[in-house]
Each structure stands twice: as C-alpha cells, then as structure tokens.
Amino acid sequence: MNESEIQRFFAGIGSRMATVKFITRKDLEHFFREVESRLKLAEDKQRELDRNEGTRFNIFGLIDPDENKFSDILKDLLDPNGTHGQGDVFLRLLIEKLDDALHCEHTAKAKVQREVCTTSLCNQHRRMDILVETDILLAIENKIDAPERENQVKDYLENLAGDTSATGQRYALIYLTPDHRPPDYLNAEDLRINESHLFCWSYQCELTEWLEACRRECKAPKIRFFLSDFITRIKSHMQRKQKKTA
C-alpha cells in the first residue's frame, strides 16, 4: 500500500478515535477489531485484483537484471529486427527525443549492435555498450553501477567523430545513468565542445519518458505489458539505489 492508501485506510478510524478523550481497554479492542476488519477487506480486494489483473506480478522482480542485461533489453528494443516485432518505431521515437528536428529516412534498415570495439582509435580495446548505425551514428554508454573508466567517454566521442568524418554523418552519444551525472573525465570545456553530441540521460527521466512513448505507440499487448513492467522495475531499482547512496 502507498502512503495515500494508508491514509485513506485509517481515515475513518482516526476520526472516531479523535473524539475519545480517555482511551479504555474496550476502546482499544474496538479499534483493533476495526483495523483487523479493514485489513481483511484490503487483502480480499488485493487478491481479487491479483486474480484478474496480476497487478503485483513483474517479471523483472524474478530475474533481477544487471547492467549488462539492461543493455541487452535496450538493444533489442532499438533493433528494427528485434523480437518486439514493432519494426523501427522504438528507434524513431528515441531519435526524435534526441532532436525532434532530425528526420531519419533509413531507420528500418538500421544496424544495432552490442559491445562494439572502437575502430578509429589507437586503443581498440574500448567497447561501446550499444551502437546504432543509421542516418546518424548513435552510441549508448550504460552506467548503472560501474564507474566511468579513465577518458572512456572522451574516447568514444573521438571514435564516433572519426567514423563519421568521411561521410559527414551526425553522431551522438547517450551517457545513461541513474542520476543525470556527467562523465567523470570531461571538464566544463569538454562538455561545452561536445554539447551537440553528448546527451546525459537518466533512467528515471529521459529513458522512462522514451519507454512510455514506446508503450503508447506499441501495437502488441504482450510488448506493452513488458514495457510497463520494465518502467516499473526502473523506477523501483533506481529509487533503491538513491536511498543507498543518500
């Protein structure tokens, strides 16, 4: 039960108890009988909801995905050939969220990969979590738990710039964290120079807004249910992380 439900639950009892100046044993027994009765009604209502709608079931509560699994899910959602069967709808919504002035014509043929090695750097041991190749070159670096490695994001931006230098494609990097934090190894000047290429997104804000848009546009009920569970999982997981770091 959330806070507002708890307040409603005790509202009727509380108003009656407020009129009692001296609380006797009989008053307390009556109070707890009412509480017990209300709890029973609430439990019966919840069981009925669970039976008909499965309101408390969330697949992510059973599998408890880690950072890599979250990246796998995002990769599949962005892939026009992903198992969701919605074509390039989700990818187009994400690109529009980056910049609604972008008009990508070839998203249906986009290539989406996981753990892609850098190719335009001397150090080719860097691996970008997700890389999308379409009218733009888009990388996503997912940082839920792991800290940024030294100059990691700076290297990714340099690599994307190198890969697009011949074609003139636009490139972008989404730095995805629980709390909008910028990369550790970029100073204020670096951030200014890369402001049109680097997007610091949070799970609970931009990513959730994108997932909500995906859910609205999705035609398959099964995938809509999945997206609802994913959104719920993100909110609860990130709230727990914030409490731990508070």
Order of alpha helices (4+ residues) and beta strands (2+ residues): alpha-alpha-alpha-alpha-alpha-beta-beta-beta-alpha-beta-alpha-beta-alpha-alpha
